[in-house]
Amino acid sequence: MQALQDVGAELVELNEQQLATMQLPESLLAAVQEARRLSKHEAKRRQMQYIGRLMRDIDAAPIRDKLEQWKGQGREHTAQLHALERWRDELMAGDPALARFLAEYPGADSQQLRTLIRNARREQAAALPPKSYRELFRVLREMTIKEPAADS
């Protein structure tokens, strides 16, 4: 029962678009929407118990699978962003990282990267707003995303 309540709690946290794609039974959808509306702790707790009770009558496996799929995509996206941040930090630290990046992503525009790195270093040294630093991240993201598409 508690596991079903936990799944119900995750359903309550979904946005409207995600909730619509779940194809929940009407009674469960109405209960989830009601739980979103409630603000009092005790009322929300009772509503979550009710959602758990409703979920006993349906097959919760497809709901769990969809939630796990969304979580996995979120984790994968976060990992990609962290990898890009590491690349940016390495590129800012020294030129050997640029050679490694260009070896890994041969379609990357080396001149554009050099310019952005030089400008970002200058901004950091002068304590200016990090315009080129942010632009470097954006360009790295574009270069790394386009590269796998070129291989296919």
Contacts in CASP RR format, 6 or more apart in sequence:
PFRMAT RR
TARGET T0000
AUTHOR 0000-0000-0000
METHOD contacts of the structure
MODEL  1
MQALQDVGAELVELNEQQLATMQLPESLLAAVQEARRLSKHEAKRRQMQY
IGRLMRDIDAAPIRDKLEQWKGQGREHTAQLHALERWRDELMAGDPALAR
FLAEYPGADSQQLRTLIRNARREQAAALPPKSYRELFRVLREMTIKEPAA
DS
1 52 0 8 1.000
1 53 0 8 1.000
1 56 0 8 1.000
4 51 0 8 1.000
4 52 0 8 1.000
4 55 0 8 1.000
4 56 0 8 1.000
4 60 0 8 1.000
5 48 0 8 1.000
5 49 0 8 1.000
5 51 0 8 1.000
5 52 0 8 1.000
5 55 0 8 1.000
7 52 0 8 1.000
7 55 0 8 1.000
7 60 0 8 1.000
7 63 0 8 1.000
7 64 0 8 1.000
7 67 0 8 1.000
8 32 0 8 1.000
8 48 0 8 1.000
8 51 0 8 1.000
8 52 0 8 1.000
8 55 0 8 1.000
9 48 0 8 1.000
9 51 0 8 1.000
10 67 0 8 1.000
11 19 0 8 1.000
11 22 0 8 1.000
11 24 0 8 1.000
11 28 0 8 1.000
11 32 0 8 1.000
11 51 0 8 1.000
11 63 0 8 1.000
11 67 0 8 1.000
12 32 0 8 1.000
12 35 0 8 1.000
12 36 0 8 1.000
12 48 0 8 1.000
12 51 0 8 1.000
14 22 0 8 1.000
18 70 0 8 1.000
19 29 0 8 1.000
19 32 0 8 1.000
19 33 0 8 1.000
21 66 0 8 1.000
22 63 0 8 1.000
22 66 0 8 1.000
24 32 0 8 1.000
24 63 0 8 1.000
25 54 0 8 1.000
25 58 0 8 1.000
27 54 0 8 1.000
28 51 0 8 1.000
28 54 0 8 1.000
28 55 0 8 1.000
28 58 0 8 1.000
31 47 0 8 1.000
31 50 0 8 1.000
31 51 0 8 1.000
31 54 0 8 1.000
32 51 0 8 1.000
34 47 0 8 1.000
35 44 0 8 1.000
35 47 0 8 1.000
35 48 0 8 1.000
35 51 0 8 1.000
38 44 0 8 1.000
38 47 0 8 1.000
55 63 0 8 1.000
80 144 0 8 1.000
84 137 0 8 1.000
84 140 0 8 1.000
84 141 0 8 1.000
84 144 0 8 1.000
85 137 0 8 1.000
87 97 0 8 1.000
87 101 0 8 1.000
87 140 0 8 1.000
87 144 0 8 1.000
88 133 0 8 1.000
88 136 0 8 1.000
88 137 0 8 1.000
88 140 0 8 1.000
90 97 0 8 1.000
90 100 0 8 1.000
90 101 0 8 1.000
91 97 0 8 1.000
91 98 0 8 1.000
91 101 0 8 1.000
91 113 0 8 1.000
91 117 0 8 1.000
91 136 0 8 1.000
91 140 0 8 1.000
92 117 0 8 1.000
92 120 0 8 1.000
92 121 0 8 1.000
92 124 0 8 1.000
92 133 0 8 1.000
92 136 0 8 1.000
98 110 0 8 1.000
98 113 0 8 1.000
98 114 0 8 1.000
98 117 0 8 1.000
101 108 0 8 1.000
101 113 0 8 1.000
102 108 0 8 1.000
102 110 0 8 1.000
102 113 0 8 1.000
105 143 0 8 1.000
105 144 0 8 1.000
105 147 0 8 1.000
107 143 0 8 1.000
107 147 0 8 1.000
107 150 0 8 1.000
108 143 0 8 1.000
108 147 0 8 1.000
109 139 0 8 1.000
109 143 0 8 1.000
112 139 0 8 1.000
113 136 0 8 1.000
113 139 0 8 1.000
116 132 0 8 1.000
116 135 0 8 1.000
116 136 0 8 1.000
116 139 0 8 1.000
117 136 0 8 1.000
119 131 0 8 1.000
119 132 0 8 1.000
120 130 0 8 1.000
120 132 0 8 1.000
120 133 0 8 1.000
120 135 0 8 1.000
120 136 0 8 1.000
122 128 0 8 1.000
122 132 0 8 1.000
123 129 0 8 1.000
123 130 0 8 1.000
123 131 0 8 1.000
123 132 0 8 1.000
123 133 0 8 1.000
124 130 0 8 1.000
124 133 0 8 1.000
END
